[in-house]
């Protein structure tokens, strides 16, 4: 049974570019934080600090860092850039989350992917994949 879960995921990761792999890992992190917010009844927030995504949980009017295997932050390669909301992305226990536009950019491959997070289930929806000159006009 484990092979049925691990092998398809590994095959998908092998076929993807470095940027697509980063987008996939960030989407898994956001969905897991969203599901935990709903089932635990607490707010979860993902913040970009020092080039790393960190997950926080709201406990009695303060944010506490969450260290968990399932909420492990993806490694952002040095040649990739991620435009993340300055005040973080928040998932609410009511089953709703913020829906910002995220920009993932690979400098070496000159590839840009724009993502929108669906507010009702935290799934990533690719808005467009534009070359660098078109992305600058937005």
TORVOLUM-593882 format. One record per residue (C-alpha): residue in one letter; x, y, z. Coordinates in Angstrom, 2 decimals. Layout:
N
+------+---------+---------+---------+
: type :      px :      py :      pz :
+------+---------+---------+---------+
:    a :       X :       Y :       Z :
...
+------+---------+---------+---------+
***
This chain:
138
+------+---------+---------+---------+
: type :      px :      py :      pz :
+------+---------+---------+---------+
:    x :    0.00 :    0.00 :    0.00 :
:    x :    2.85 :    2.37 :    0.79 :
:    x :    4.25 :    1.86 :   -2.73 :
:    x :    0.93 :    3.06 :   -4.13 :
:    x :    1.40 :    6.36 :   -2.34 :
:    x :    5.16 :    6.89 :   -2.59 :
:    x :    5.86 :    5.78 :   -6.15 :
:    x :    3.34 :    8.03 :   -7.96 :
:    x :    4.48 :   11.04 :   -5.91 :
:    x :    8.12 :   10.28 :   -6.71 :
:    x :    7.34 :    9.90 :  -10.41 :
:    x :    5.60 :   13.26 :  -10.48 :
:    x :    8.51 :   15.00 :   -8.76 :
:    x :   11.02 :   13.51 :  -11.21 :
:    x :    9.14 :   14.92 :  -14.20 :
:    x :    8.77 :   18.45 :  -12.84 :
:    x :   11.16 :   21.35 :  -13.12 :
:    x :   12.76 :   22.86 :  -10.05 :
:    x :   10.15 :   25.64 :   -9.98 :
:    x :    7.20 :   23.27 :  -10.41 :
:    x :    8.56 :   21.13 :   -7.57 :
:    x :    8.73 :   24.21 :   -5.33 :
:    x :    5.14 :   25.13 :   -6.23 :
:    x :    4.00 :   21.57 :   -5.48 :
:    x :    5.73 :   21.48 :   -2.08 :
:    x :    4.32 :   24.89 :   -1.11 :
:    x :    0.84 :   23.74 :   -2.11 :
:    x :    1.15 :   20.65 :    0.09 :
:    x :    2.26 :   22.84 :    3.01 :
:    x :   -0.69 :   25.24 :    2.56 :
:    x :   -3.25 :   22.44 :    2.24 :
:    x :   -1.92 :   20.71 :    5.35 :
:    x :   -2.01 :   23.97 :    7.34 :
:    x :   -5.56 :   24.62 :    6.10 :
:    x :   -6.77 :   21.14 :    7.09 :
:    x :   -5.18 :   21.44 :   10.51 :
:    x :   -6.79 :   24.84 :   11.04 :
:    x :  -10.21 :   23.38 :   10.28 :
:    x :   -9.85 :   20.17 :   12.30 :
:    x :   -7.97 :   21.69 :   15.26 :
:    x :  -10.14 :   24.80 :   15.42 :
:    x :   -7.16 :   27.17 :   15.47 :
:    x :   -5.69 :   29.70 :   13.07 :
:    x :   -2.56 :   28.69 :   11.19 :
:    x :   -0.26 :   31.13 :    9.47 :
:    x :    2.62 :   30.61 :    7.04 :
:    x :    5.21 :   33.39 :    7.00 :
:    x :    8.27 :   33.87 :    4.80 :
:    x :   11.20 :   34.62 :    7.13 :
:    x :   14.86 :   34.65 :    6.09 :
:    x :   14.13 :   32.83 :    2.83 :
:    x :   12.19 :   30.04 :    4.54 :
:    x :    8.47 :   29.39 :    5.00 :
:    x :    7.58 :   28.94 :    8.67 :
:    x :    4.29 :   27.68 :   10.07 :
:    x :    2.72 :   29.24 :   13.16 :
:    x :   -0.38 :   28.29 :   15.17 :
:    x :   -2.44 :   30.77 :   17.18 :
:    x :   -2.50 :   29.78 :   20.86 :
:    x :   -4.12 :   32.14 :   23.39 :
:    x :   -3.49 :   35.43 :   21.55 :
:    x :    0.05 :   34.62 :   20.43 :
:    x :    1.62 :   32.80 :   17.50 :
:    x :    3.69 :   29.70 :   18.25 :
:    x :    6.08 :   28.07 :   15.79 :
:    x :    4.93 :   24.60 :   14.72 :
:    x :    7.62 :   21.93 :   14.31 :
:    x :    6.02 :   18.94 :   12.66 :
:    x :    6.98 :   16.40 :   10.02 :
:    x :    3.89 :   17.16 :    7.92 :
:    x :    4.37 :   20.92 :    8.15 :
:    x :    8.01 :   20.92 :    7.11 :
:    x :    8.90 :   23.99 :    5.08 :
:    x :   10.07 :   23.38 :    1.52 :
:    x :   13.61 :   24.42 :    0.66 :
:    x :   13.59 :   27.48 :   -1.58 :
:    x :   16.53 :   27.16 :   -4.02 :
:    x :   18.88 :   30.13 :   -4.11 :
:    x :   18.08 :   30.76 :   -7.78 :
:    x :   14.32 :   30.85 :   -7.14 :
:    x :   12.28 :   33.77 :   -5.87 :
:    x :    8.95 :   33.60 :   -4.08 :
:    x :    6.64 :   36.58 :   -3.66 :
:    x :    4.74 :   35.76 :   -0.46 :
:    x :    2.34 :   38.11 :    1.40 :
:    x :    4.32 :   40.39 :    3.74 :
:    x :    2.09 :   39.64 :    6.73 :
:    x :    1.87 :   35.91 :    5.95 :
:    x :   -0.88 :   33.62 :    4.69 :
:    x :   -3.59 :   32.70 :    7.20 :
:    x :   -5.97 :   29.73 :    7.33 :
:    x :   -8.99 :   30.15 :    9.58 :
:    x :  -10.75 :   27.41 :   11.56 :
:    x :  -14.05 :   28.29 :    9.87 :
:    x :  -12.81 :   26.64 :    6.66 :
:    x :  -11.67 :   29.78 :    4.89 :
:    x :   -8.23 :   31.11 :    4.00 :
:    x :   -6.72 :   34.17 :    2.39 :
:    x :   -6.46 :   34.10 :   -1.40 :
:    x :   -3.39 :   36.09 :   -2.46 :
:    x :   -1.65 :   35.92 :   -5.80 :
:    x :    1.75 :   34.25 :   -5.42 :
:    x :    4.64 :   34.59 :   -7.84 :
:    x :    7.25 :   31.85 :   -8.18 :
:    x :   10.26 :   32.72 :  -10.36 :
:    x :   13.29 :   30.70 :  -11.43 :
:    x :   16.12 :   33.06 :  -12.41 :
:    x :   18.23 :   30.43 :  -14.22 :
:    x :   15.40 :   28.96 :  -16.28 :
:    x :   13.71 :   32.37 :  -16.69 :
:    x :   10.40 :   30.76 :  -15.76 :
:    x :    7.61 :   32.45 :  -13.82 :
:    x :    4.48 :   30.82 :  -12.43 :
:    x :    1.59 :   32.81 :  -10.95 :
:    x :   -0.59 :   30.98 :   -8.44 :
:    x :   -3.85 :   31.90 :   -6.74 :
:    x :   -4.89 :   30.06 :   -3.57 :
:    x :   -8.55 :   28.98 :   -3.54 :
:    x :  -10.15 :   30.46 :   -0.40 :
:    x :  -12.39 :   27.48 :    0.42 :
:    x :   -9.89 :   24.58 :    0.29 :
:    x :   -6.37 :   26.11 :   -0.04 :
:    x :   -5.62 :   24.40 :   -3.34 :
:    x :   -3.22 :   26.15 :   -5.70 :
:    x :   -4.65 :   27.26 :   -9.05 :
:    x :   -2.17 :   28.26 :  -11.72 :
:    x :   -3.20 :   31.62 :  -13.14 :
:    x :   -0.65 :   31.81 :  -15.92 :
:    x :    2.84 :   30.98 :  -16.95 :
:    x :    4.38 :   34.02 :  -18.57 :
:    x :    7.81 :   34.88 :  -19.93 :
:    x :    9.74 :   37.47 :  -17.93 :
:    x :    8.99 :   40.42 :  -20.25 :
:    x :    5.21 :   39.85 :  -20.02 :
:    x :    5.33 :   39.36 :  -16.24 :
:    x :    6.88 :   42.81 :  -15.81 :
:    x :    3.84 :   44.45 :  -17.45 :
:    x :    1.37 :   43.22 :  -14.81 :
+------+---------+---------+---------+
***
